[in-house]
Amino acid sequence: MKAIIYCRVSTKEQAEQGFSLEAQEKDCRKFAYNNGYDVDKVFIERGESAKTTERTQLQKLIKYAVENKKSLSFLIIWKYDRLARNLTDQTLLVKNFTSLDIRVLSVTENNEDNSVGRLMRNIIGSFAQYENDVKTERTINGMKQAVQHGRWCWKAPIGYKMSRDAENKPLLVPSEDSRFIVEIFELFASGLHRQTEIVDKLKKEGLKNISKPLINKILRNPLYAGLIKVSWFPDYINGLHKPLISQEQFFKAYAILHGKKPTVTTKSRNNPDFPLRNFVRCPKCDQKLTAGWSTGRKGVKYPYYHCRTKGCSLNIRKEDFERKFLDYLTCFQPNEEVMNLFEEIVLDVWKTKQAEMIKTENRIERELKDLKERKNRIDDLVIDGVFDEGTYREKSDALRDEMLLKQVELDDSKIHFVDFEECLKYCKYVLSNLGSFWENADIDLRQRFQSLIFPEKLYYESKTFRTTKIPYIIKKLQDKSPEKLHLASPRGFEPLSPA
């Protein structure tokens, strides 16, 4: 009669208790020899836990048993908990082998095929499961305590690696990929880049195995902001590890992901060879122009913009088309005198607005403080037994989301306050150099810029361009006479007249 042998030891068992696969196999082979069984095949499971039946060698064993059930009579194991520590899994495995007419035999335990034998095996199995459950509870309790002290207890995410602190306890430290994590949040929080664009950019910079799902996972992970969030606790916990980004950056990305903050990303990318394709329209049929390469008589290819509608004759070389577009952009550029006055007016409006911004900031801080007090009152109600855990989590999660969005609003007001003058200088530069700015920008920025300058339809007609609308600020700045310049204030500002 033929028998197969299955031996297993987990990494932890081998390290802490000295279990030996060689000793198990030796005992199993001796058991087979003493009972007159021929050993057909041995399956060795190295370093895998018995908590799951999805083990490599166990699955191979089951497959082999099914394929050779007619020639096999016994499965020999050292102990029943080698099959599974969970009693339900253990019983099911024994039952499945029995259905194949393969009897499971233990080298060190009772093998009697009667009620007493089955009872003893069930008792032993129950104790094995109990031991495993106790270990699991101890492990989870230990992990909970570690998390409460700010320690991350799982595999390090991209951007971090596991190290040891002065107390020889595990601690996350930044890895060589941490710079990419910083870049991901900076690009996404700006509202100017889609996740697919960030993936392409990082791949060019050398980050391997990056993908949109991974980017999305990174942006939702508060660990990078020095915060730990696990299902065991309703609130964020400050981690001991070094954050890669600020909490403000994380919450801003959070707001964008949840549609609470607008972005200015383009709807679709274009061919970098033809930045005006699908943007400029034909005046006859109102269709967006397409573009492509035309092969000449000598096999040389030439780039052209043309109408896609059959019967339309609009067809123009790329270099001529884009040169005329640059000329058209240049005609919107205000002169230096107008731009200097524009800067003075906007700065004057900004200075009058600072007091209002400070009031807004103080108001948001009061509202945030009130939300935190409401959160503390909910904690007290749980302690007093007024709320059950389900109600507490529901109310706590709602308040936490509201606090996050309020924090984003507060952070935005501070950022605008600090960066305004630099932003104004940049705007002045762009408005004074419309043509060169478009010409030197990459394809994504060109398309955003085109949509900003021409928010409605742009046509090419009679060797020039015309549009149905331009932004209000450019329309006002086109006035070449500074004495006539009147700029509308941003929403909420009082209109000013030039000094």
Phi, psi and omega in degrees: 000138184264148179224151172244153184241139176233123178237141180215144171210135177278161180301317181295318180298317183293323183284318188266328187245356175072022177300139183239126175295323180296319179293320178299312182296321180298315179295321180293318179294321178297318178300316180296316181297316182295332182260003175078028180260143174269127179281116183273319184199148179241132178248122183247120179257113183254120170071024178244139184285153178271011180287340181229152177270357180276056179259145187302304185288327178296318179295322176294322178299313181299316180298317181295320180296319179295317183288335185238027185299332182289334184256351183257143180240330187221149167243118183257128178232158181285315174216158181295332180287354172291329177287309180193143176275335177283124186299320181298313179296319181299313180297320181294319179296315179299317180298318181294320177293323178298322179295340177267007184064032175245117183271133179271126181237135178258136180290326189248002185230175183293131179244011182298132182266062177216184184297321180294316180297315179295322178298315180298319180294320178296320179297312179299318178297321179296320178293323178296317178294319179299315179299318180294319179297320179297316179298318180298314179299317179297318180297314181296318179298320177296319179294321178299316179296320180296317179297318179298334177270004175092019180257137176274128189252010185237188180298139180291132177284168178304135183103344177231163170218157181275137177222194179231142178268191183296336179267009181063029176258151183297140181212135176287135173228150180300140177259182180293343178272001184299328180297329178290324178297316178301316181294321179303311182291323179295316181293313184289319182293341177290340181079006185258352187229135173278162183297323179294326178292321179295320178301312181299318182295315182291325177297321178293332181274356173107006178276115184273160174059023176274144181210168179298315177302322179291320177301315181298320179295319179297315183295338180264002185262108181289352180302326181292340177262013179082016183243142176248129178229114179230161184292342180294330185231141185286337187250165174290147177240132179290122182278158177279343183284163180281124178289147178270334180226169177278159176296328178299317179296317181296314183291331176291318176297321178302315181296321179293317180299326183263015175070018180268355182218130184288156175236168180235033179286152179286155181285326181208150179273159182239171175288125182300339178287337185225077184295339182264000178293141182064019178237307177281146183247155174281131182290340183276311185251358177065017179269150177290138181288146172253185182202162179180184182255130179251134182268126180280184183296326182268013177085003179278138181264137180235136180276135181224149165258140180204163178280142182272351183279132180295129180103339178280140186257004183294117182205117185217143180297145182304312184297321179290318182298312183286331175295319178291328177293320177297318177298321180293319177298318184297330182291346178270352183288127178284158179282171186297322182296318179294320181294322177296319178293321177303315180297318180297317182295312183295320178297322179296317178296319181298316181297324178289340183272345185301318180298320179294323179294320179296319177299317179298318179298317179295322179296315181296321179297322177294318180295321178294320177297320179296321178296320179295322178294321177296321177297318179295324179294323177296318177301319180295321180294327177292316179299322180281354178084012179286320179256141170275175185297320181297314179296319180299313182296319180299310181289322180294318180296319180297316179294321181297316178298319179296321178293322178298313181293323178293324177294321176299316179300318179293316181296321179298318181297323179289319181296316178299321182297319185283320192264007190297312185296321176296320178298319180296318178298320180294317179299318180298319179297314182297314182295332180273351183222049185303313183294309182293328178297314180294318185295326185262356182279161175282175188298319182293316180292324177301315183292321177296319181296315178303315181292331179287315182286325181236080185290342177243198188293141176238126183246151170249116187212133178054047175064021175211180182249154171214151181226159181272343182196142171235160181302148184302318183297319180290323178300317181289323182285345177293340178295118185281357182254110181301331181295337182260003185283121175229117182256136175285141178284155172302160183307125180099348179270154172278135179295141180243155172255150181298145181286000000 
